[in-house]
Amino acid sequence: MNRFRNLSLSSQIFFFISSFVLLLILLQFLIYQFVFQGFYLNQQLSILNTAVTDYVVELRTSPSDNYFNPIYNFTTQNNAISLVLDENFVPIQEEFENYSVEVTDSSTFEVYRIVLPETSSVIRLSDRINASIRLRNDIDDEYDIYSLTLNNDIQYEIPCSGCIEVTGIVTRINAPRTLNLYFRSNQTAVTELFKVRTSEQIKVADFDQVGVRLISNTEFSRNIVYLNKVADNTFVLTIFITESPEEITNILGAYNFTIYLVVIALAVVMSILVSRFISKPIITIDNAAKEISNLNFDVVVNESQNIEVSSLSKSITTMAANLKNTVQKLNQRNQEVTTLYDDQQDQIELRKKFISAISHELKTPLMVMNITAQGILDGIFSEPEQREELQRILSEVGTLDSMIKDLLDVYKLDELRMDMDVEKINLRSITERQLENVDNLIQRYSLELSLESDRNVSVMANPKFMGMVISNILTNAIKYTPDKNKIKITIQSIKDKIEYRVTNYGTTIPEDMLEHIWEPFIRVDESRTKQTKSKGSGLGLYIVSETLKAHRFDFGIENVKNGVSIWFTAKKNRKD
């Protein structure tokens, strides 16, 4: 023991692996020599006993003159020899050596004995057959068959020269009872039959209860012989020629010898590799610590040679993962702060531009109102002109009111960005409610409006802001549609999305204006607005775009033939 402890770790590993492999080889050798032979024989006898029992039962239930088919099926399936014996254990003599039928020709009334190639046949007495036959060389009154048509059903056809055609009725079927003619000259059958006749075990056996099983060992095989009674004064001898367990053991031993050499070689190589890489865990952990010190936290140490190394490996891996998560969280927080700061700067810049635009947009109507009111006070306008100028002031007041309402909607967008409460809404229902609000405008300008919608057009969205989007889209369409023209609304399901589209006809948008149409205070030129019903604030489509962005809906606007189409798409509600 002390000598073993003084060995190097690599030598200890080599000793353990080699000893384990040799122990396995020795154990397998002992199993083959003392266990396998008996186990193999018992398994083989169990299978054969079951097969012979079923075989004997089948023979006992078969007619005594028709053992042929059961014997043929059993011997071919089990590679066995089977003889039917009389009470003196002598093979029963057969009247017919071949399976044949006698056919009376319908034209000549001549009888032909035709030998069938199959060991069994579907031919029955009184069947009508048409056959091509030729006289056998060895027997003058028997014919070989080359083609057969049974009851007008072709069974097989083989080309034949010198054949004669026979058409007639089957008048007799000649079949051997057994396969004794095939097996009685078999040397193994002759030898085992002699042993059966001289066996003391056979002389005292009670065949009315059970049969007899004999095991006969030869130089090259082991014969397992069964003798069973199947009828009065009738016995069946069944012989299985099997490989002896010793021969199988020798074959396996020769085969395993090569395997053993390979296993020993692998054991040597394995022990060398294990000893060579015994220091791998320490090197791996050291390298991992260096990587962590260089801020590379994608380090995984999977060393488990022993409890201590496994625990240290897990600690290094866990530490690297925790450091990586902490740094990622810090980077994420920094990115969020940077993004928030950039967004705030963008908002500040946008507010500056927005306030500048608002002040400009508000100055124009206020200046018009101021000049007009001053002119009225100074008596510049006549009394009829004063009424017209007052009407202009009212129009500018309406423009200011519309602009202020739109400005309030713009500020509501901050509420939407901060708190996006969504629920299931039906776009058709919202559209119908909004159409009720603008029905008077549609009637006033004699517009033709159509609504086409699929049945299930529900999406997840904020109902208040989506109502504002649809209201702005419809109002914009009515505003820019010339009198007596058409507005078409379609809401349709396309795969997993809902497309909402409003198309107004009678006017288009210049192509260079399309990319700026969503910006605040953008209005098209006079050629576009000369047919409009009222002057807008220029914030409607900006509100629409910002709301749809907050919902993460795709949207757009495009010219169509003699019209403009504005659309957005949203994911379909999955519960529909």
Number of C-alpha atoms within 10 A of each C-alpha: 5 6 6 11 9 10 12 11 14 17 14 16 18 21 15 13 17 19 13 13 17 15 12 12 18 11 11 15 17 12 12 19 15 10 12 18 17 13 12 14 12 12 11 13 13 11 10 16 14 10 13 17 14 12 18 21 11 14 20 13 11 16 10 15 10 14 19 20 16 15 26 17 13 18 16 10 9 11 13 17 24 25 25 25 22 17 12 10 19 16 22 19 15 14 10 13 16 17 19 25 20 19 27 20 18 13 9 10 12 11 17 20 20 24 19 18 13 10 14 13 10 7 15 14 13 13 14 19 21 20 23 22 24 18 18 14 10 8 8 8 12 19 21 19 21 18 18 20 16 16 14 10 10 13 10 11 13 9 8 13 9 8 17 12 11 21 18 22 21 21 15 15 15 16 20 21 23 26 22 22 18 12 16 19 10 12 10 16 19 13 10 20 22 13 14 20 14 11 12 10 13 17 10 8 12 13 14 11 8 12 19 16 17 17 13 13 14 11 7 11 16 18 19 20 22 21 26 23 24 23 16 10 11 18 24 23 21 24 24 20 18 15 14 18 19 15 15 15 16 13 12 13 17 11 11 15 13 10 13 16 11 12 16 16 12 15 20 17 13 16 20 16 13 16 18 11 12 15 10 14 20 14 11 16 21 12 14 22 17 12 15 17 10 9 13 14 20 13 19 17 19 16 19 14 11 9 10 10 16 16 13 18 22 16 13 21 21 15 16 23 16 13 17 18 13 12 14 12 12 12 12 12 12 12 12 12 12 12 12 12 12 12 12 12 12 12 13 12 12 12 13 12 13 15 12 12 14 18 11 11 16 16 12 13 19 15 12 15 20 13 13 19 16 12 14 18 11 9 11 12 15 10 11 8 12 18 13 13 19 15 12 16 20 13 16 19 15 16 18 19 13 17 20 15 13 20 16 11 17 19 11 15 16 13 11 17 14 10 10 13 12 14 13 14 17 17 22 21 12 17 18 11 12 18 18 10 12 15 12 11 15 19 12 11 16 14 19 14 17 12 13 12 16 11 12 16 23 23 22 17 24 18 17 12 21 19 16 18 20 19 21 20 20 21 18 16 21 23 21 21 26 21 18 15 16 19 23 16 21 16 22 18 19 11 8 10 17 22 20 21 20 21 23 29 21 17 20 19 18 12 10 8 13 14 11 13 20 21 16 19 17 16 18 14 11 9 11 15 17 11 15 16 15 13 14 19 22 20 23 26 19 20 25 21 20 19 23 20 13 15 19 13 14 14 17 15 18 15 18 14 10 10 17 21 20 18 18 16 21 22 20 20 19 10 7 9
